[in-house]
Amino acid sequence: MNIQNTQFAIGQVVRHRLFPFRGVIVDVDPQFSNSEEWWESIPEEVRPRKDQPYYHLLAENESTAYEAYVSEQNLLLDDSGEPVNHPQVAEVFGEFRGDSYEVLAANRH
């Protein structure tokens, strides 16, 4: 699988399918690329498959901003029209365009 076979793109605003957080995609791994310990720490009944793209997010919930690593099966497009209030967004992206951020030329892969 290569990066062209992903459902979401860098700069898109997404939300988690099961948990109450949202974020902007900053990077994509074509397949699982985190530690086995991290993967096993996810409860088995909601543990995602490894053979799918995983996304690095600048994420937020009601109380904090953080970085998240989420499987494609657990993401949905965020249709709130609201920007992501993560302090690093301005360092990585340009203008917010309603459902995504402009990817600055210096940050393109």
Beta strands, then each sheet from edge to edge (+ up, - down):
strand 1: 13-16
strand 2: 22-29
strand 3: 54-60
strand 4: 65-71
strand 5: 75-77
strand 6: 93-96
strand 7: 101-103
sheet 1: 4+ 3- 2+ 1- 5+
sheet 2: 6+ 7-
end
